[in-house]
């Protein structure tokens, strides 16, 4: 299964996202969505699991949780923005959230990919406005036969 992974859109959904997410079976949005219409637009591609981030207003906080756990392709995936940890890292998330096979997070605007004790931690970076000299990015998580692979895509 191919899963689109996106975070920190901050109200901007680039056309390239539709091209890269074409054919995915699910989309995970790790917070700081910025505009509920982004979730509506993403849902035209595939089902969406989203969480709110520290920049999301009351309207989004009413419709999306702060964390979400889903089962996809025999994997337990936790989606969290990560702002409660300050600057989330795979090691910090490993301690804060034991259990899930995969943790998708955002907040830092910096892509990250790590494995700790057989668990996968990934941050697709920011799909919204560029920050920290980095280009906008998203990712594709592929899960086949309990094996996973993450590909970062620069927009």
C-alpha positions in Angstrom: 0.0 0.0 0.0 1.2 3.5 -0.8 0.4 6.2 1.7 0.8 10.0 1.2 2.5 11.7 4.1 2.2 15.5 4.5 2.6 18.1 7.3 2.7 21.8 8.0 0.7 23.0 5.0 -0.2 26.2 6.9 -3.0 26.9 4.4 -1.1 26.1 1.2 -1.8 23.0 -0.8 0.5 22.9 -3.9 -0.8 21.3 -7.2 2.2 19.0 -7.2 0.8 17.2 -4.1 -2.1 15.9 -6.3 0.3 14.5 -8.8 2.6 12.8 -6.3 -0.3 11.4 -4.2 -2.2 10.0 -7.2 -3.0 6.4 -6.5 -2.2 6.4 -2.8 -4.6 4.4 -0.6 -4.5 6.8 2.3 -3.1 10.2 3.3 -1.7 11.1 6.7 -1.5 14.9 7.6 0.7 15.5 10.7 -0.8 18.9 11.6 -0.6 22.7 11.1 -3.1 22.3 8.4 -4.1 25.9 8.3 -7.4 25.6 6.5 -10.1 22.9 6.7 -10.5 23.0 2.9 -7.1 21.4 2.6 -8.5 18.2 4.2 -11.5 18.4 1.8 -9.1 18.7 -1.2 -6.9 15.8 0.0 -10.0 13.6 0.5 -10.6 13.8 -3.2 -7.5 11.7 -3.6 -7.8 9.2 -0.8 -9.1 8.9 2.8 -7.3 11.3 5.1 -6.2 10.9 8.7 -5.2 14.3 10.1 -4.2 15.8 13.4 -4.1 19.4 14.5 -0.9 21.3 15.3 0.0 24.2 17.4 -0.9 26.7 14.6 -4.3 25.3 13.9 -7.2 27.4 15.1 -10.3 26.4 17.0 -12.2 25.4 13.9 -9.7 22.7 13.0 -9.3 21.7 16.7 -13.0 20.9 16.7 -12.8 18.6 13.7 -9.4 16.8 14.0 -7.8 15.3 17.1 -4.4 16.0 18.5 -3.3 12.5 17.9 -4.6 9.7 15.7 -3.8 6.0 15.7 -4.8 3.9 12.7 -4.2 0.3 11.4 -3.1 0.2 7.8 -1.5 -2.8 6.0 -1.0 -4.7 9.3 0.8 -1.7 10.8 -0.2 0.5 13.7 0.6 4.1 12.8 0.4 7.1 15.2 0.0 10.5 13.6 1.0 13.4 15.9 2.2 17.0 15.2 4.8 16.7 18.0 4.7 20.3 19.3 4.0 19.1 22.9 7.6 17.8 22.9 9.0 21.2 22.0 11.2 20.1 19.0 10.2 16.5 18.4 12.8 13.9 17.6 12.5 10.2 16.8 14.2 9.4 20.2 11.8 11.7 22.1 8.8 10.3 20.3 10.0 6.8 21.0 9.9 7.5 24.7 6.6 9.5 24.6 4.7 7.0 22.5 5.6 3.4 23.0 3.7 0.9 21.0 3.0 2.0 17.4 5.0 0.4 14.6 5.3 3.8 12.8 5.1 7.4 14.1 4.4 10.2 11.6 5.1 13.7 12.9 5.7 17.3 11.8 6.3 20.6 13.6 10.0 21.0 12.9 9.5 21.7 9.1 12.6 19.5 8.6 12.3 16.0 7.1 13.4 13.1 9.3 13.5 9.4 8.8 14.8 7.0 11.5 14.4 3.5 12.8 14.6 2.7 16.5 14.2 -0.8 17.7 12.3 -1.9 14.6 9.9 1.1 14.7 9.8 3.7 12.0 9.7 7.5 12.6 9.1 9.9 9.8 8.6 13.6 9.2 7.8 14.7 5.7 9.0 18.3 6.3 6.8 21.2 5.5 4.5 21.2 2.4 3.7 24.9 3.0 5.9 28.0 2.9 9.6 27.2 2.9 11.5 27.8 6.2 15.0 27.3 7.5 16.3 27.4 3.9 14.6 24.1 3.0 12.3 23.5 0.1 8.7 22.3 0.6 8.4 18.5 0.8 6.0 15.6 1.2 6.5 11.8 1.3 5.3 8.5 0.2 5.3 5.6 2.7 5.1 2.2 1.0 4.1 -0.9 3.1 4.3 -4.3 1.5 4.4 -7.6 3.5 5.2 -5.8 6.7 8.2 -4.1 5.1 8.1 -0.3 4.7 10.0 2.3 2.7 9.8 6.1 2.9 10.5 8.3 -0.1 10.9 12.1 0.5 9.7 14.2 -2.4 10.9 17.8 -2.7 8.2 20.1 -4.3 
